[in-house]
Amino acid sequence: MYYDANINTNLEKTNLFYWQRICSDFYYNYTKNKQTRIMKKTILTLLCVLAIVAGASAQDDDNLGLAFENEKSGVSLYGGFDLTSAYVWRGNLLVKGANFQPYIEFDAGPFAIGAWDCTDFNGDFKEVDLYTSITAGQVKFTFTDYYSPEGPDAPKYGNYKKDETAHTFELSVDWASEFGLDASMNVLLYGADKKYWLEDDDPDEATKNAYGTYFELGYTATVKDVEFRTFVGSVFNQSTWYGDGTGTHKGFNVVNLGVKASKEIKITEHFSLPVYACVGYNPQANDIAAFAGFTLSF
């Protein structure tokens, strides 16, 4: 989904300026109270999004906005962001409140390189992921560098030392069929996925990579313009990245069951807003989580 960011008429400029002025006034009048500030930051973000939507909805032509695409060469550049009520990753609830997830990707034929980020509104969580992929038919191979520092003393971004880094490398293989079935296999290769559960019994072994392996199977079907994807995810070995986070469960374990519903809400003739909601259950942790959000792409 793309929208046109160009403003062509004085009326359109006035509408966009009106919403930008609301955002600006709101920002400079918030209080010092932390909880109030968090709430107002969330509302500020929503108002700014509304300003973007208002500007986009006022356009008369259906172009690619800020995105770039060359059909002959197969080269494209696009980005956007998600605003969600929580961040759930493979059955793990990582952020309990609203969070902002911007992304950008450059494609050249079957090759792609991109970046994805997640930041909550109180500054307690940050994740920055870089990835590159190659697609061959219905199969895609992806290499990802996850970076998620924890606390003020966490290793800096440039620290890739084996026993210190907050980076984790992953190799993924994804397959998608023409009839709605999809599958993915993901293996953590290096970094912060260690055998931490062995720290007391075998400190040397605890510093070795756990090679956490996650497999997910999904099926997508559309019912009355709403796309439903049901999924089940499992791990094959011990890892603190999945399940209840202890890494003490051996062998095969189901850690992610759920369904996600997605739909594009038509705002104008040339602009639609993708929205989604998801509910998932983590059997190993005996925990359930639900979230909703929307996507804006440029």
Buried (B, 14 or more C-beta within 10 A) or exposed (E): EBBBBEBEEEEBEEBBEEBBEBBEEBEEEBEEEEEEBBBBBBEBBEBBBEBBBBBBBBBEEEEBBBBEEEEEEEBBBBBBBBBBBBBBBBBBBBBBBBBBBBBBBBBEEEEBEBBBBBBBBBEEBBBBBBBBBEBEEEEBBBBBBBBBBEEEEBBEEEEBEEEEBBBBBBBBEBBBEEEBEBBBBBBBBBBBBBBBBBEEEEEEEBBEBBBBBBBBBBBBEEEEEEBBBBBBBBBBBBBBBBBBBEBEBEEEBBBBBBBBBBBBEEBBEBBBBBBBBBBBBBBBBEBBBBBBBBBBBB
